[in-house]
Amino acid sequence: MERYLNEKDYLIIIIISLRYYETISGMNTSVEGDERTSNTVYIHKQLQSEFIQNGCRNYRFIPILFPGAKKCYIPTWLQNTHVYSWPKDRDDILRRLMRVEKYNPPPIGPLPTIVSIPL
């Protein structure tokens, strides 16, 4: 797990759901999920730290809202980045994972001719 967090070539999908929100906000206090909870909180703090170290720029996190999740469940530090909705944005998510642009930029044409007319 540490390797994927530390190696910047990997994209990280963050699934936003009620359960995730409750876990990272400390609302989930179940005893049986203690190890899962601590792992989730640890990963969340690592991701938040990287985001802050990058000057609050998102280079590799892909937040995805699952059905039934609300926008208020998104962590505050991720609210200014593009958030995808599942399954509505499935194609855009796949494009992002494959690092393929949705629209290809037009080819660069010839330079315009500048005509100078003295006054």
Secondary structure, DSSP 8 states (H G I E B T S, - for coil): -HHHHH-TTS-EEEEE-HHHHHHHTT----STTHHHHHHHHHHHHHHHHHHHHTTS--SSEEEEE-TT--GGGS-GGGTTS--EETTTTHHHHHHHHHT--SS----------------
